Amino acid sequence: MFLAVWINNVSTVSAAKTDKKIICIDAGHQAKANLEKEPIGPGAKTTKFKVTGGTGGLWTKQTEYSLALKVAKKLKKILKKRGYKVIMCREKNDVNMSNSERAAIANEAKADVFIRIHANGAANKSVNGAMTICQTKKNPFNAGLYSKSKLLSEKVLDGVVAKSGCKKQYVWETDTMSGINWAQVPVTIVEMGYLTNEAEDRALNTSSYQKKMAEGMADGIDAYFKEFGK
């Protein structure tokens, strides 16, 4: 099966010790959208596109999918240096992976954290700042993960804001995200900033700012495990 191929070829830290925390990183979107539909969660009648193309920089013309992968690779490097075992959902842009398939990779790996990297967009070009996303406490698919996912989202958002200096928005709790609903492990979506805002679009197009984002995410993951680490 297609998914099995991806699971067998995910990138992991070699010879990782069993006591290492496992972080699954999903660089959001991909080069070509897949507008076929899939259930929004296990057994759901409601469906969504398998994966959309994402937003893009109005000034830099960067794509969300390419930006997400750049930051994901930086985060992978940082986390490995901090002693984590890292699994990447994708390491190139030319893939075809639905949101449920990405969650399945994290589930199969029994990841301690599933972090999904994205960038935002808005009609109002003045809107800026970072936010994170998790499920609600009444999520029909994985409500039992709410407390950990919420804490993870809070810590990662705080880390990103502290490291980058960007505006802090909030943790958005929603049950509309397929990649969250299919997850069986603590999960957060990181919206690093708005590619429809000139300052953030230009900042996110630089390697130095991308590194700050990755460092902030890593700091947030560290902070999360200080509270929930076992």
C-alpha positions in Angstrom: 0.0 0.0 0.0 1.0 3.6 -0.6 1.0 4.4 3.1 3.0 1.4 4.0 5.7 2.5 1.7 5.9 5.8 3.4 5.9 4.3 6.9 8.8 2.1 5.9 10.8 5.0 4.5 10.3 7.6 7.2 13.4 9.4 8.4 14.5 8.4 11.8 17.4 8.9 14.1 19.7 6.0 13.6 20.3 3.6 16.5 17.9 5.6 18.7 17.6 4.4 22.3 14.2 3.2 23.3 14.0 5.8 26.0 14.2 8.7 23.6 11.1 10.8 23.0 9.7 10.4 19.5 8.8 13.5 17.6 6.9 13.2 14.3 7.2 16.3 12.1 4.8 17.0 9.3 5.7 19.8 6.9 2.3 20.9 5.8 0.9 20.6 2.3 2.8 19.5 -0.8 3.7 20.7 -4.3 0.5 19.5 -5.8 -2.8 19.5 -4.0 -5.0 16.4 -3.8 -8.6 17.5 -3.9 -10.0 14.0 -3.6 -12.1 13.7 -0.4 -11.5 11.7 2.8 -13.4 11.5 6.1 -12.6 14.3 8.5 -12.0 11.7 11.2 -12.3 7.9 11.8 -15.9 6.9 10.9 -16.9 10.4 10.0 -19.5 11.2 7.3 -18.1 14.7 6.9 -15.3 14.9 4.4 -12.6 17.3 3.4 -9.9 17.5 0.7 -7.1 15.1 1.3 -4.5 17.9 1.2 -4.7 21.4 -0.2 -2.0 23.5 -1.8 -1.6 26.0 1.0 -1.1 29.7 0.9 1.8 31.7 -0.6 3.8 34.8 -0.1 2.3 37.9 -1.7 5.7 39.6 -1.8 8.3 36.8 -1.9 6.2 34.3 -3.9 7.4 31.6 -1.6 5.0 28.7 -1.2 3.7 27.4 2.1 4.7 23.9 1.4 8.3 24.8 0.6 8.6 27.0 3.6 7.1 24.3 5.9 9.7 21.8 4.7 12.6 24.2 5.2 11.5 24.8 8.8 10.8 21.1 9.4 14.3 20.2 8.3 15.8 22.8 10.6 13.6 21.5 13.5 14.7 17.9 12.8 18.4 18.9 13.1 17.8 20.8 16.3 15.7 18.1 17.9 18.3 15.4 17.0 21.0 17.4 18.7 18.8 17.6 21.8 18.5 13.9 22.0 15.1 13.2 20.4 14.2 10.6 17.9 12.7 12.3 14.9 10.4 11.0 12.2 9.5 13.1 9.2 6.3 12.7 7.3 7.9 14.0 4.2 11.4 15.3 3.2 10.6 16.5 -0.3 7.8 18.6 -1.8 6.9 16.2 -4.6 4.8 13.8 -2.6 1.1 12.8 -2.5 0.1 12.3 1.2 -3.3 13.0 2.6 -3.7 14.5 6.1 -5.0 11.2 7.5 -2.0 9.4 6.0 0.3 11.8 7.7 -1.4 11.3 11.1 -1.1 7.5 10.5 2.7 7.8 10.3 2.7 9.5 13.7 0.3 6.9 15.1 2.3 4.0 13.7 5.5 5.4 15.3 3.7 5.9 18.6 5.1 9.4 18.6 5.2 11.3 21.9 4.5 14.5 19.9 3.1 15.2 16.5 4.0 18.7 15.3 2.5 20.0 12.0 4.2 23.0 10.5 2.2 25.6 8.5 1.9 29.3 7.6 -1.2 31.4 7.6 -3.0 33.7 5.2 -5.8 36.3 5.5 -7.6 38.8 3.3 -6.6 41.6 5.7 -2.9 42.1 5.0 -2.3 43.8 8.3 -3.1 40.6 10.2 0.1 39.0 11.6 1.4 36.7 14.3 1.8 33.1 15.2 -0.9 30.7 16.5 -1.2 27.0 17.2 -4.2 24.7 16.8 -5.5 21.7 18.7 -8.7 19.8 19.1 -11.5 20.7 21.6 -12.2 18.9 24.8 -15.3 17.5 23.1 -13.6 16.2 20.0 -15.6 13.2 18.8 -12.5 11.3 17.7 -9.7 11.9 20.2 -11.0 14.1 23.1 -8.7 12.1 25.5 -5.7 13.8 23.9 -7.1 17.3 24.5 -5.2 18.2 27.7 -1.8 17.1 26.3 -2.4 18.7 22.9 -3.5 21.9 24.5 -0.5 22.1 26.7 1.8 21.2 23.8 0.1 24.0 21.7 0.6 26.5 24.5 4.2 25.6 25.1 5.1 25.6 21.4 3.4 29.0 20.8 5.2 30.5 23.7 8.5 29.1 22.5 8.0 30.5 18.9 7.0 33.9 20.2 9.9 34.1 22.7 12.5 33.1 20.1 11.2 35.0 17.1 9.7 38.1 18.7 6.6 37.7 16.6 3.1 38.7 17.8 1.3 36.1 19.9 -2.1 35.2 18.7 -3.8 32.3 20.5 -4.4 28.5 20.6 -7.3 27.8 18.3 -9.3 24.8 19.5 -11.2 23.2 16.6 -12.5 19.8 15.5 -12.3 20.7 11.8 -8.7 19.6 11.1 -8.4 16.1 9.6 -4.7 15.8 10.5 -5.6 16.4 14.2 -8.8 14.3 14.2 -7.0 11.2 12.9 -4.1 11.6 15.4 -3.9 9.1 18.2 -1.0 11.0 19.8 -0.6 14.6 21.2 -0.7 16.9 18.3 -0.4 20.6 17.4 -0.5 22.7 14.2 1.9 25.6 14.2 0.9 28.6 12.1 4.2 30.5 12.0 2.9 33.7 10.6 1.0 35.3 7.7 2.4 35.1 4.2 -0.2 37.7 3.3 1.5 40.2 5.7 4.5 41.8 4.1 6.8 41.9 7.2 6.1 38.3 8.0 6.3 37.1 4.5 9.7 38.6 4.1 10.9 37.4 7.5 9.8 33.9 6.9 11.7 33.9 3.6 15.0 34.2 5.4 17.0 31.2 6.8 17.7 33.1 10.0 14.1 33.6 10.9 13.2 30.1 9.8 15.8 28.9 12.3 14.3 31.0 15.1 10.9 29.4 14.4 12.4 26.0 14.6 14.3 26.8 17.7 11.2 28.1 19.3 9.3 25.0 18.4 12.0 22.9 20.0 12.0 25.0 23.1 8.3 24.5 23.3 8.6 20.8 23.0 11.3 20.8 25.7 8.9 22.8 28.0 6.1 20.4 27.2 8.1 17.4 28.4 9.2 19.1 31.5 5.5 18.9 32.5 4.4 15.7 30.9 7.7 13.9 30.6 7.8 10.4 32.2 
